[in-house]
Amino acid sequence: MTTLPEVLPSVDMQASIGGVPVVSPVLTASGCSSFGRELDPFFDLTAIGAVVTKSVQLRPRSGRATPRMAETPSGMINSIGLQGPGIDGLLADELPWLAERGVRSFVSIAGARTEDFAELAARLRGAPGVLGIEVNISCPNVESRGEVFACNPDASAAVVAAVREAADPAHPVYAKLTPDVTDIVSVARACADAGANGLSMINTLLGLVIDPDTMRPVLGGVTGGLSGPAIRPVALRCVWQVHAALPNVPILGMGGIRTGLDALQFVLAGAGAVSVGTAVFNDPSAPARIHDELAEALGERGFGRLADAVGYAHRAPDEGPPGRHA
């Protein structure tokens, strides 16, 4: 006789971004699906936590030279260079499109100067449907590495403090950090002390691909950002280290997540929510699928709430299984 599989109890998947409740702990990742329109035909965008927009700057930007993308083992490397419509285009076209559909946007901002970030944050005051601001101080795809503020704790803190002062008080501010540093905890602590409500971890790793036939770099910009499953162990290490040092600082984890079990690892390491990026290139429905897979994985392991699993891997070795929580 065939027996039906046991139906797992439902899991409370409510999460929060800087204290603001969201219906799902799964968000998109900045840069991989532009402003959400590309994913709209594949799943209900209101069913995930938020759409994290492509990083926007004060003025439109054409990006870096082509070619801009190359496949690598277990991932890809890109050198898009923050191409985008600028803040005016975002406010006029992209945010209203999302808001009309009831989709919450987590707006990623980028700039060359601290003042740029502050002005962008101020321009977002009163914009429809904005959940919060992700401060991209760590993009490797810029011509000047001097623009990567997240390589220096003091520079990171200055940007975050300026954004926090200029932003709508209701908008959580998350600093997006790079793994390309010796001590990510020191940068994370500086951002938290400067007023960040949370941390997005991690951005892509700076990388390079050389074509053995032409014997030249593949990307027009020479270097680019490595993403995909290849960087997941690095991302998990960063989340683990920062959560261990700053357990009360919310973390939005990202880096090579393509299944619910991948997302579970980030949650267990200390992330209260996750962003899905590169996976959407071959599965545009990945954010919704990963939400369902994560819920199932939590239920199978005895968790009644997502919140109870956050940082669970840091427990003492002699602690038992989680059990069910109402």
N, C-alpha and C positions, 0 to 999 in steps of 0.2 A: 504494500500500500504506500502510495506517495504521501508524504506529510508536508503540509504547508510550512514555510519558514515562520518562525516566531516574529510577530509584529512588535517592533521596538517602541517603547513609550516615546512620546514626542519630546523634543528638546527645546528649551527656551533659547532661541538664537538671538535675542535682542542684544545689541552691543551699543557702544557709545563712542563718539568722536569728541574728545575733550569735554566730556560731560553732557553732550547733546545726544539724545537717544537716536538710534538708527535701527531700521527693521532687520538688517542683516549685517554680519561682520565682514562681508565680502564687498569690496569696492573695485572699480577698475584702477589701473595704474596710469599715471600721467604719461602721455606721449604715444601710447600704443593704440588708442582708438580715438584720437583727436578730441572731439567734444561730444562724443556719444552717438552721433547720427549713424555711423557705420554699424553699430551694434543693435540699433533699434529694431531692425527686421528679425532678429534672432531670439530675443527674449524681452521680457517686460523690465525696462530699466528702473521702474519704481520698486521692483522686488529686491534690488540690491541696496547696499548702504548708501552709495552715492557714486556719481560719475566724477572721477578726478580728471580735470581738464588737462589738455596739453599746456605746458608752461607758457604763460602770456607775458609779453613785455609792453613797455609804454608805446612803442611804435611797431608797425608791421616789420617782419624780418623774413628774408628769403632763405636763410639757412646757408649751409656750407656747400662746397663744390660736390658734384657727382663724380663717381658712384658714391652712394651714401649707405648702402647696406651690404652685408656679406654674411653668409651662413658659416657657422663654426660648429665643431662637435658639441652637441647638447646645448645649442644656443645660437645666438646671432650677435653681430657687432654692427652698430649703427653710428652714423655721423651726420644726423639730420641738421643739428645746429640750431635748435629752438626756432625753426620756421613757424610763423604764425601770423594771425591777423592784427595783433596788437590789442591793447585794452579797448579801443573804440569799437573794433570789430566784435570783440567778445561781448561787450555790453549791448551792442545793437542787434546782433544776430544769434549768437550761440546761447547765451544765458536765457534770453526769452524763449527760445525753442525748447530748452530743457524745462523751464518753469511752466510753460503751457501744458506740458505732459505730466506735471507733478513730479519730475525727477529732481533730486537734490544734487547740487554741484559742489564739489570741493575744489576750489579754484587754485591751481598751481601758478605761482608768480615767479618771475626771474628778472634780474637786472644786472647792470654793470657797476652800479653804485648803490650804496646804502639808501640814498635819497630816492632812487628808482623804486625800490621795494616799498618804501613808505608811501610814495605817491600812488602806486598800484593798489595798496591796501585801502587807502582813503577813497579811491575811485570805486571800490567795491561796496562801500557803505550804501545800504538801501537797494542793492541789486537784487532782482527776484531770484528766489530759490537757492541762494547761496548758503551752504551748510557751514563752511569755514574756509580757511586759507592754508595751503601747503606752500611753504617758502622754499623754493628750489635754490639752495645755496651750494649745490653739489654737482651740477651737470658737467660731465667731462667733455661734452661735445661743443666746446667753445674754442675759438682760436687762441684766446689768452687764458692760460691756466691761472693767471692772477684773478680771474673772475670766480674761481672756485673758493668761495668764502669758507666753506666747511672744512677746508684744510687747516684752518687756524681758529682756535677757540675764541679769541678776542674779536676777530672779524665776524665770526658766526653770531656771537652775542650782540654785537652792534646792530646787525641786520635784524635779528629777532626783536630786539628792544624797540627799534624804529617801527617795525611792522605792528607790534603789539600796541604801541601808542597810537598809531594812525588808524588801525582797523576798528571796525564796529565791535564794541565790547561783547556782542552776542556771537561773534565769529571765533571759534577756536582756531588757534594758530599752531600749526605743526611745522617743525624744521625738518627738511629732508637732508639726510646725512650721507656722506660718502664713506665707503670702506677703505678708500685709498689714503689712509692716515695710520700713524703708528699707534695712537691711543684714541679710539672712538669714544670711550667713556668721558674723557676730558672735554671733548667737543659737545657731547650730549649734555653733560652737566652745565656747561657754560650756556647752552641754549635754554635749558630749563630755568636756570637762575635768572636769565634775561627776560623770562615771561612766556616762553613757549608752553602751550597747553598740552603738547604731545610731540612725538618724534616719528617721522616716516623713515623707515630703514629697510632696505638700502637703495641708493641709486646704483646705476650701472658701474662696472669696473672699467677703468681706462685700459684699452687693449689695442692690438695691432694685428693685421693680417697681411702677409706678403704673398703675392702671386708667384709661384715658382717658374711660370713660363715667361712672364714679362720681367720678373725679378724686381718688381716695384710694389709699393704698398697698394693694396686693392682699393682702399677708400680714397676719395678725392681729398679728404681732409687729413689723410695719413692715419691718425689715431681715431678711435671711436669708443663707444660704450658697449661693453659685453653684458648681455642679459641672457635669460633662459636658465634651464636646470643646472647648467655648469656653475652658476654662482650661488646656488641654494645653500651649500654648506657654509660659504662665507657669510651670507646673509643671516643664517641661523646663529652663527657664532657671534655676530654683532648684536643681534637681538638678545641673546643669552647674556652677554657681558653687560649690556646696558641695563637690562631688567635686574640683574643681580646687584648692580651698583645703585640703581635708581628705581626701586620696585614700585613707587607710587606715580611714576611718570608714564602716561599712556603711550603705547607703541602701535603704530600701523606698520605691520611687517610685510615685506615684499622681496622677491628675488627668486625666480624660477618656480613659482607655484603653478602646478598644472593639474593637481588632483586634490580631493578633500583630505587625503592623508598627508600631502605636502603642507596644506594649510594647517592641519592639526599640529604638525611639528612646530610651526611658528607660534601657535597659541600656547602650546606646552612650554615653549621657551620664554614666553612673556608678552606676546603680542595680543592685544585685545581685539584687533581687527586686522584684515589682510587686504592687499591690493593684488590684482591679477593683471599681468601685462602681456608678455611675449606669447603666452598660451593662446591669446585670442587670434593670432595670425593663422593658426590652423584649426581653431575651434572658436568661432565667434560667440558661441553660447557658453563658453567656459565659466564666466563668473556665476551664472545661475546654477550650472551643473556643480561647481565646486561648493556652493552653498549647501546643496542637497547632500553631497557626499560628506561634507564636514559634519552636518547634523547627524547623519547615519553613523559616522565614526565615533562621535561623542556618545551617542546612545549605546552603541555596542560596548563602550568602555565604562558604562555606568554613570555618565554625567547627565543630570537633568537640566543643567544650564550651561551655556557657553562660559559664563563668567567664572564658574567653578574650575574650569580647566586652564584659565590663564595663568601661566607660570607654574603649572603643576609639576613640571619636570625638575623644578628646583627643590622639591620636597626632600626631607631626610630619607636616606636609603631604607630605613626600617618602617616607614609609613606604608600602610596597606593601600588597597584599591580605593577609588573614590566613593563607591556606593552611589545610591540614588539620592538626589536632592530635589525637593519639591519646587 
